[in-house]
Amino acid sequence: MSSTALFGTVSVLRTGYDKDEVDEFFDHARQAYEGRTAEPLSAADIQATTFELVRRGYDTHEVDAALDRLEAAFVARQRAEFVGSQGQEAWMGALAERARTLYGRLGRPAGEKFAPPERGQHGYDADEVDELCDRLVGYFDRQEPLTSAELRAATFRSVRGAGAYAEGPVDAFIARAIEVLLGVE
């Protein structure tokens, strides 16, 4: 890693994130966080960020961990600004409203929480996704421990057929759940 590199690089035999794309994104993020650019950046924008995979790129694990920290920093700032102008009770009310948007899916029967993938396509194992949804219900209803990091780290086996959920809707749902948990943490 050179003195100017933000992250470690992978060997020539492996792929990592395109260094120029990553450097440009983190430069923009720094400017946005410091209020030095008119181009806004939100926690959702950070969560949706992707980079090209190239040989000798930045280590994906290091960059992903930095993106997680960056997203948490943007949420913490948003929370501080909101609480400063409207109060802690209003913030918790807004978070509770966002959490309620998740309940439609959480209340569905096991195996029916999300649509299946298109015919012949792989999807996430429905039982594993349902287990994670049960943990969310435990968190919201019984204050059982669960962190945004645990949601982020969740992985599901790839399967086909009736026991699968389409990946896109599951990913979007988990992203919203992470946003809610970050707002509380």
C-alpha positions in Angstrom: 0.0 0.0 0.0 1.5 3.3 -1.0 1.3 6.4 1.2 -1.4 7.8 -1.0 -3.5 4.7 -1.3 -6.7 4.6 0.8 -6.8 0.8 1.0 -4.7 -2.2 0.5 -4.6 -3.7 -3.0 -5.0 -7.3 -4.0 -2.5 -9.4 -5.9 -2.4 -9.5 -9.7 -4.2 -12.9 -9.6 -7.2 -11.5 -7.8 -9.8 -8.8 -8.5 -10.6 -5.8 -6.3 -12.5 -2.6 -6.6 -11.3 -0.1 -9.2 -8.9 2.3 -7.4 -9.9 5.4 -9.3 -13.6 4.8 -8.8 -13.1 4.2 -5.0 -10.8 7.2 -4.6 -13.3 9.5 -6.5 -16.2 8.2 -4.4 -14.5 8.7 -1.1 -13.3 12.2 -2.1 -16.9 13.1 -3.0 -18.2 11.6 0.3 -15.7 13.6 2.3 -16.7 16.8 0.5 -20.4 16.0 1.0 -19.9 15.2 4.7 -18.0 18.5 5.2 -20.6 20.5 3.2 -18.1 21.5 0.5 -20.2 20.3 -2.5 -23.7 21.0 -3.7 -24.1 17.4 -4.7 -25.8 15.7 -1.8 -25.0 12.2 -0.6 -27.2 10.1 1.7 -26.8 6.9 3.6 -28.9 5.2 1.0 -26.6 6.5 -1.7 -23.6 5.0 0.1 -25.4 1.7 0.6 -26.2 1.5 -3.1 -22.7 2.3 -4.3 -20.9 -0.3 -6.4 -17.5 -0.4 -8.0 -16.0 -2.2 -11.0 -13.9 -5.2 -10.2 -10.4 -5.1 -11.7 -7.1 -6.9 -11.3 -4.9 -5.3 -8.6 -7.8 -3.2 -7.3 -8.5 -2.3 -3.7 -9.2 -5.0 -1.2 -13.0 -5.4 -1.3 -13.3 -6.2 2.4 -11.5 -3.1 3.4 -13.5 -0.9 1.1 -16.8 -2.5 2.2 -15.9 -2.0 5.8 -15.1 1.6 5.1 -18.5 2.1 3.3 -20.3 0.6 6.4 -18.5 3.1 8.7 -19.2 5.9 6.3 -22.9 5.0 6.1 -23.1 4.9 9.9 -21.4 8.4 10.1 -24.0 9.8 7.7 -26.9 8.3 9.6 -25.4 9.6 12.9 -25.1 13.1 11.5 -28.7 12.9 10.1 -29.9 11.8 13.5 -28.0 14.6 15.3 -29.4 17.2 13.0 -32.9 15.9 13.2 -32.8 15.6 17.0 -31.3 19.1 17.2 -34.2 20.6 15.3 -37.1 18.4 16.3 -36.1 16.5 19.4 -35.3 12.9 20.3 -38.9 11.9 20.6 -39.6 13.0 17.0 -36.6 11.0 15.8 -37.8 7.9 17.6 -41.3 8.4 16.1 -39.9 8.7 12.6 -37.8 5.5 13.1 -40.8 3.7 14.4 -42.8 4.7 11.3 -40.0 3.4 9.1 -39.9 0.2 11.1 -43.7 -0.2 10.6 -43.1 -0.2 6.8 -41.2 -3.5 7.3 -44.0 -5.2 9.2 -46.1 -5.9 6.1 -43.5 -8.5 5.0 -42.6 -9.6 8.5 -46.2 -10.6 9.1 -46.5 -12.8 6.1 -46.4 -16.6 6.5 -43.1 -18.4 6.2 -42.2 -19.1 2.6 -44.5 -16.2 1.4 -42.6 -13.1 2.6 -41.2 -12.3 -0.8 -41.9 -13.2 -4.4 -40.0 -16.2 -5.9 -37.3 -15.6 -8.5 -38.3 -15.8 -12.2 -38.7 -19.3 -13.6 -35.3 -21.1 -13.8 -33.5 -18.3 -11.9 -31.6 -18.7 -8.6 -32.8 -16.9 -5.5 -32.1 -16.8 -1.8 -33.1 -19.8 0.4 -36.5 -18.9 1.7 -36.0 -20.7 5.0 -32.8 -18.7 5.7 -34.4 -15.4 4.8 -37.4 -16.3 7.0 -35.1 -17.0 9.9 -33.6 -13.5 9.6 -37.0 -12.0 9.4 -37.9 -13.9 12.6 -34.9 -12.2 14.2 -36.1 -8.8 13.1 -39.5 -9.6 14.7 -37.7 -10.5 17.9 -35.7 -7.3 17.8 -38.8 -5.1 17.2 -41.3 -6.9 19.4 -39.2 -8.3 22.2 -36.1 -6.2 22.1 -33.9 -9.2 21.3 -30.4 -8.2 20.4 -29.7 -7.6 16.7 -27.3 -5.1 15.1 -27.0 -3.5 11.7 -23.7 -5.3 11.3 -25.4 -8.7 11.7 -27.9 -7.8 9.0 -25.1 -6.6 6.7 -23.2 -9.8 7.2 -26.2 -12.0 6.5 -25.8 -14.4 3.6 -28.2 -16.9 2.1 -27.7 -20.0 0.1 -28.5 -19.8 -3.6 -31.4 -22.1 -4.6 -34.0 -22.6 -7.3 -37.6 -23.4 -7.2 -40.4 -23.0 -4.7 -38.0 -22.7 -1.8 -36.4 -19.5 -3.1 -37.0 -15.7 -2.9 -36.1 -13.3 -5.6 -32.8 -11.6 -4.5 -33.7 -7.9 -5.3 -36.7 -7.5 -3.0 -34.9 -9.3 -0.2 -31.8 -7.0 -0.6 -34.0 -3.9 -0.6 -35.9 -5.0 2.5 -32.6 -5.7 4.4 -31.2 -2.3 3.3 -34.3 -0.6 4.9 -34.0 -2.7 8.0 -30.3 -1.8 8.3 -31.2 1.9 8.0 -33.7 1.5 10.9 -31.2 -0.2 13.1 -28.5 2.3 12.3 -30.9 5.0 13.4 -31.1 3.4 16.8 -27.5 2.4 17.3 
